[in-house]
């Protein structure tokens, strides 16, 4: 059954209702992204289609993304769910203006509120795990901001699964605000989140928001020949991907499989890649990162794509990863038989 942007869904175990595709604004204000006029067209088109979920960060374009998001949201703010993030320094030189600590969180939220022209942030993320700040410091600071009415829900991004689980359980036991959302890189080229992160989020009531569902454009069909079809703007991702060896035989093979499915279903490769992420029941809303209005329109077409079991199996075969220990060990037939005494047991859903 096809979806629309106003086919709203709950974010994790929270009562927050969001569109099935979130508009990521990392491209807003970047030299390699969309200038202001095009960014506004993208923003307005997304909302006109019924979309309500906008994602930004204080780090994007050194705060410019938040400024543009706040500007475009004026007059529409009440109907929107706006998420932003803290952790990454915008300027160098101050160690306490970076990281996950309470001081940086409180400083960052005030800057984000100002740039977004709002008095409350709907969803506030820890952007990147710093591996130094005590977890209770992070959670208590988040909870204080919720109690002050400056943020409503909290999320976590780019953090090891065991740390997220530790934080979530600690918050539950201490009566503090729990995470409603988890942002992770997840796409047909990067499926390692299936090992720990996504199962963890599913069990702990956290909605998954895949970032880079098109793998920085690698799944869009632009790199099937092993190189971009056209030159990227200065600082664009094509040069970065090539420089880091990400356009290789493995990625091209998966992208080719996606393109083959797209041709058969009369869709675009980007639509197939996005539709695949939506099949996962743990996924709440993949993040779209369009640089042009045309790209946005193409990406939204993913909502109308339906992937049958045969097609899903084809994509699975092309992109399969090894789950590794202990997952492979626990799936062995003789281990399963020994764990049930040779009887049949229906697993808990």
Order of alpha helices (4+ residues) and beta strands (2+ residues): beta-beta-beta-alpha-beta-alpha-beta-alpha-beta-alpha-beta-alpha-beta-alpha-beta-alpha-alpha-alpha-beta-alpha-alpha-alpha-alpha
